[in-house]
Amino acid sequence: MVELREHEQKTLLTLQKLEGRAPVDQIIKASGLAHAAVMRASLSLTMKKLTRVHEQKQTVITLNEEGRYHAKKGLPERRLIHGLLKLDGEASVDEVVKKSALEKKFLTIALGWLRRKGWATIEKKKQVLKAPKEPSIGVDEKLLSLLDQKGLLIVERLNKQLQDAVSILKRRKLVKMDEKTLRELELTEAGWKLVKQGIEIVKEVSQLTPELIRTGNWRKVKLRRFDVTAPGPTIYPGKIHPVQQIIQRIREIFLEMGFTEIRGPIVETAFWNFDALFQPQDHPAREMQDTFYLANPKEGKLPKRNIVDAVAKTHENGWKTGSRGWEYTWSRDEAKRLVLRTHTTSVTIRHLAKHKEPPVKVFSVDRVYRNEKVDYKRLAEFHQIEGIIMDKKVTLRDLMGTLKEFYLKLGLKKVQFWPSYFPYTEPSAQSTVYVPKLKTWMELCGMGIFRPEVVEPFGIKHPVLAWGGGLERLIMLKLGVDDMRFLYKNDLGWIRRSPICQ
């Protein structure tokens, strides 16, 4: 004998009354059970092979706000034709509008549909309307009236004429369309056999109360069984965005390695963003197509005069760095211009200017801005990861070892370094990691040792190891995303599917 719960018993008896097959909504109405109770019963009864579930996709159509308005007042063309016939079938447009009390915003629509339906003729020069007689009710008006009465209709259940009218009302933006799944429950042969044998509904107790225990009545009642293996409702708790999870992990790695995090201003002077890094004032990267310059305010303050003078001389003739500089006249006005920082190296050099004695081990993970054309691999606003080590007698090998350790902690085991060129480091290299999933090598960070032209104007006497690069490429690699824009699309489904612990 199959053991049935109270809701299952009621559902089976209701199906028997409804001739063995009925939609879920009808079962709910006939049984008095809640929707959740019927759905749970249908699931367990189907597993016991007493019922089967039929699903059918349906399109539900309802009136929107404008549709409801026209259902009460009449379609604009119908109101216009009523007004025209009250004026003996011929009158100017203005007269007809006044007579029909039609709102101005519906006039163009009304005239267009009058012409399309052939209800009236319009003399354009004189702006006169003519209509011989009252036109019959159209299928679109019938559907509008029916929707007003019923509230909603299933498109698939309408006759062909009314289905054609659906496309008209949809084109006129008077209705809302929604896809809905209709579920029907049907008794199987085993289900019919069971209900014919007779089912006696036994009330179940879902909670064991102190009174039941004290009186001993718990022995007489039927206690409801709970399936502890049944799946519970899906819950989407609040969690950190996947991008921020990876940024937090990167911060943790650097902190574990003995680094200190630094932050700096987003709006920066060209001095700290370009000049302090020995980037010439006529460099293409400073142009409007690469950099966001501020319109108001346009200028910021420069640092102490001795620092500015040292940087200026380094640009003009190399100062005492052993370089020839860029051999041009350096401009203070150009250095004062305010920009949205194009890299976080401006934060690094600011920090070095105040911390000249070794050891210095700092990193930065922050946003930078460049006037880029946005596509699947470029953004105008993105994150940059950057770090420096300043200490006595450190070399490029120390930098390579530091980055290898960093990548290893991120789960990237194969790392290579290639000679490269960057404006403010010498020697310079490019770090690449092997991605097993893609079966290829990928460039991640540029690296090198700051040139004398960068550090000597600030009185820094020891080598400065530096590295930096865009963080989004690393994030895409970790999250398996191939379009950078997707990271900031705020796709709720993707965010929910992403594991809390990356």
N, C-alpha and C positions, 0 to 999 in steps of 0.2 A: 504493500500500500504506500502510495506517495504521500509524504508528509507536506502539508500546505500551511502557509501562514495565513493570517486573517485577511490581509489585503489580496493575496493570491486567490483565496476562496471567493471573495466578493467580485474580483475581476472575472473569474470563470463563470460565476452565476449571471453576471451582467452580460457577458458575451452570449450565454445561452439564450437570454431574453431577446438579444439583438440579432438572433438567427445565426450566430456563430462567427460573424465578421462585422467589425465596425471601426471607424476612426477613433483614435485615442481621445479626442475632444468629446466625442459622443459617449464613450465609456465613462469619462470623468463626470459628465452631466448626469448620466443614468445611475451611477453607483454612489455619487456623493463623495468619492475619494479625491484626495489632492492629486495634482498632476505628478508630483514626485513619487507618490505612492503607487500610482498606476504604472509609471515608467519602471520603477523597481520591480513591481509584480510581473510586468511583461518580460523583463530581462530574465528573471528567475524561472518563469513558466516556459519560456523558450528554451532555456538550458535543460529543463526537465522534459522537453519535447511534448508539452501539452498545448502550446500555441506556436504560431509562426508570425513573424512581423513582415509586413509589406511596406516598402517605402516608395514614394512617388514625388518627384519634384513638381512644384506648382508655382505659378506666377500670380501673386496677389496684387490687385490694383485698387488704389484708394485715391480720393480727391485730395489735392493739396489746398492751400489757403485760397489761391485764386480760383481754383476749380469749384470750391464750395461757394464762393461769392457768385460765380456765374450760374451755379445750379439754383440759387435763390432768385437772382435777378433776371436770368436768361442770358444766353450768349450775346456778345456785343452786336453781331449782325442781326439777331432776332429782335433785339430792342430797337435797333435802327429801322428795321422794316416796319415794326409796329408804329413807330413815330411817323414814318413816311405815309402809311396807309391812312393814318388819322388826318393827314394833310391832302387827302384825295389822290394819293399815289404819285404826286409830282411836287417837288419843292427843292429849294436850295439846301446844300449840305448844312449850312449854319442853322437853318430853320428846323431841319430834321433832328439835328443834335439837341437843340433846345427843347423840342417837343418830346423827344425820347428820354431826356435827362441823362444822356450818355456822358460819362466822364471823358475828358479830352485824351487821357492816356490810352483809351481803348478805341479811339476814332480810326486810326490807321489800320488797326487789326480788323475792325468792323467793315470798313470799305473794301479791304482786300478779300475778306471772306464773302462779302456780298457779290463781288465780281466773280470769285472762284466758283461759288455755288449757283451763279446765274439767276439770283433773286431780283436783281435790279440792274439798270444801266446807268452809267455816269457820263454826263456831258462835261468833259474836262474844262472847256473854255468858260462855260457859264457856271460850273460847279453845281449842276442840277442833277438830282436823283429821280429816277422814274421806276415804278414797279406796278405791274398790271394787277396782281392779286396776292393774297396771303399764301406763301409757300407752305407745303406740308412739313410736318416734323421730321427732321433728319435723324439718321441712326446715331450720329454723334450726340444729338440732344437727348435721344432715348437713353443712351448709355450714361450720360451725365445725370439724368433724372434717376435712373436705377441705382447709380452709385450713391446719390444723395439719400435714397431711401434705405439701401442695404448697409451702407458704410464701407463695405469691401466686397470684392467679387474675385472669383478664381477665373483667370483668363481662359484656361483650358476647358472650362465648363460652359463657356458662352457659345452661342451659335455663330456661324461664319460672319453674318452681317455685323454683329456686335464686336467680334474679334477684329474686323476691319476698322471699326470705329475706334478701337483702342489705340491704333497707330495714329489716328487723327488727333485724339486728345493728348497723346504723348508728344506729338510734334508741336502742339500748341502749349505744351508745358503746363497742363492743368491736372495731371495725375502723377502719382508716385507708384513705382513698380518695385516689388520685392520678391526675391526667390524664397520659397518656403518648401520644406519637406513635409509631406503628409504621411503620417504613419498610421497604418491600419493593423489591427490585431485579429487573428483568425484562429479558431479552435482546430487542432489537428484531430486525427482519428482517435488518438489516445485521450485527447482532451474531451471529445464528445462522449467517449465511453465512460470517463470518470464522472462527468456531470449528470449523465443518465442514471448512474448508480446512486446518485444523491450526495449532495455536499451539505453538511451541517456547519454553519458558521459558528466557530468558537472564539469568543473574545479573548484576546491575548493581553497580557500585562507586560509592559516594557520596562518597568522600574520596580525593583524589590524594595518596598517601603518598610520602615520600622514597624508599622501597624500590622502588615502582612506577616512579618516574622513573629511579632509578639502574640498574635492571635492564632498563629498556625495555619492561617488561610492560604499561605503560599503553597501548601500541599494540594489545595483544591483547584487553584487557578492554573491556566496554561501560560507558562512564561515564554515570552518571545525569544527565539534564538537569533543571535547576531552572528553574521558571517564576518569574522575578523580578517579574512583574506580578501574580502571585496574591496575594489579600489575606491578610495575616497575622492572627494571633489578636488579638482585641480586648483591649486593655490599659487598665486604669483606674488611672493613677498617682495618688499622693496629691496633693491640691491644696487651695488655700485656698477656704473656703466662699464662694459668690457674694456673700453679704451683706458678708463681711469684705473681699472684693476691692473693692467699691464704697467701703467705709469707708476703705480704704487709699488709694484714688484721691482721695477728698475731702481726706484729710490731706495728700497730695502737693500738691494744688492750693493749699491755704492756705499751706503752707510755701513754695511757689514765689512766692506773693504777699507774702512777708515776714512772715507771722504765726508766732507761737510757740504750741505746744500746751500746755495746762494740764490738770491732773487734780485731783480733789478727792474727799473721802469720800462714800461712798454713804449711810451713816447720818449725818444732819445734825440740828442743833438747829433748832427752829422759828424761832429768832432769825435765822439765816443764810438759811433757806429761805423765810421769810415777812416777818419784822419788818424786816430790813435793806433789804428791797425795798418798804417802805412799804405793805405789805398789812395791813389792820386785823385785829386778833385775833378779831373776830366775823365775818370774811369766810366765806361759804359754802364756799369751796375748802378751808378748813382742817378741815371736818367729816370724820367717819370715813368717809363714803361717797365722799370724794374722796382722802383721804390715809391711808397706812399709818402708824399710830403704833406705836412699840415698847412692848411690855408689860414687858420686863425687859432692860436697865435702862430706866427711864422718862425720866430726865432727864440732860442733859449740861451742860457748863460754858459759861458766857457769856464773851465777850471782855473786854477792859479796861473798867473802870468808866466812863471818860470817853466811850468809844464807846457803851456801853449807855445812859448818861444822855442823850446827844445823840439817839439813836434814839427813846428813850422820850418826850422832849420834843417831837420832831417829830411823833410819833403823837398826842400829847395836845393840843398847841396850835400846831404848825407850827414852833416854835423860831424860828430866824432865817432861815427859807427864804422868808418872805413868804406862807406857806400858813397856813390855820386848823387844819391837822391833821385828825384824825378826831374830836376832842372827846370823848374817853373816858379812863378811867383805865387806863393801860398796865400789864400784869402781867408781872413777871419770871418767875413760875412757869410761865406759859403759854409764854414764850419759851424756857425750858429744855427743854421736851418734845422727845423724840427722834423723828424721822420718817425714813422712807426718802425721800430727796430726790425732789421732784415735778418738778424741772427742774434743768438744769445752771447756771442763773443764780446759784445759791448758790455755785458754784465761781468764777464771774466776780466776784461782789461781794467774796468773800474775797480774791481776787487784787488787786482794786482797793484794798482797805483797806490792803494792804502796799506797793502801787506807786502812789504818788500823783502822781509827776512824769511828764510826757509825754516821749517818746511811748510809748504802750502799744498793742500789736497782738497780741491773743491769741485763740485759738479752743479749743473743746472738743467732742469727739465721744464721748459716753458714755451709759451706761444711766440711765434714770429710772423711777420707779415711781408708778403711780396706781391707785386702787381702782376700776377700770373693769370693766364687764361685757364679757367677751371676745367679739368677733364678727369678721366679715370685715374691719372697718376700725378695730378698737380692740383694744389689748392692755394688760394690767396692767403689763407690763415692756417697755420699748421704748427706742430710741435717740433722743437729741436732739442736734442740731447747733446750736452757738451760738458767737458771736464778738463782740468789742468792739474799738473803736478809740478811744483817748483821746489827744487832741492839741490844740494851740493852734488855735483858730478853725476847727475842722472843722464841717461842716454836713451837713444831710440829703442834699444832692446828692452829697457824698463817699460817704455810705453807699449811695446808689442806684447809684453808679458801681462801687463795690466788689462789690456783689451781682450786677450785670450781668456783670462780668468773671468772677465765680465760675460763674455759670450758663452763660456762653459756653464756658468750659473743660469743662463737663460735656456740651456739645453742645446746650444749650437756647438758641436764638438770640433768640426773641421774649420780652421781659420787660416787664411793666407794673407800676405801683405805684398802690395805691388808699388814700385816707385811711382810717384805722381807729382803734380804741381799744384800748390795753393799759394795765394798772394802773400800771406803773412807767416808762412812756415818754411823752413829750409834746414835739414832735408824734410821732404814730405812723402807721405805714403797713403795708399788707399787700402782699407781692410775689406776683405771679402770672406763670406762664409758659405759653406756648402749646405744646400737645402735638400735633404734626401727625398722629400715628397715631390719636389719639382725636378730633381736630378740635375741641378745646375748650381753654379756659383753666383752669389748675389752681392753687389757692392752695398756697404752699409755706412761706414764712417770714413771721413777724411781725417788725417792725423799728421803730426810733425812737431818740430821744435821751433818756437817763436824766433823770428829773425832779430838780429841786433837792432834794426830800425824800429822794431815794435817795443822792445823792453828797455833799451838804454835811455830814451827820453824820460822814463819814470824812475830811473835809478836802480833798476833791477840787475843784480850782478850774477845771478845763477841761472842755469838752463831752465826753460819752461816747456814742459811737454804738454801738448794740447791735442784734443780730438773733438769732433763734432759732426753732426749730420741730422737729417730729417728722421723723426721718430715714426712717422706714419708707415713707412715701408716696413719697419720692424714689426709694428702692430699688425699690419696686413698679413705678414708672414705667420705670426703667432695665431691669428684668428681665422686664417684661411679665406681672406677676403681679397678679391681681385680688382675692386674699384674703390679708390680712396674716398670718394664721396659717400659711399655706403656707411662708413664709420660714423658719420654725423647726420645721417638721414633720420635717425630716431625711429627706425622700424621696430615697433613694439614686439612683434612676433620674434624677430631675431634676438632682441635684447632678452626676452623671456627664455628663449632656447639656449642662450649662452650660459655655460656653467658658472656658478658663483666662484669656484676656485679654478682659475685658468691653469 
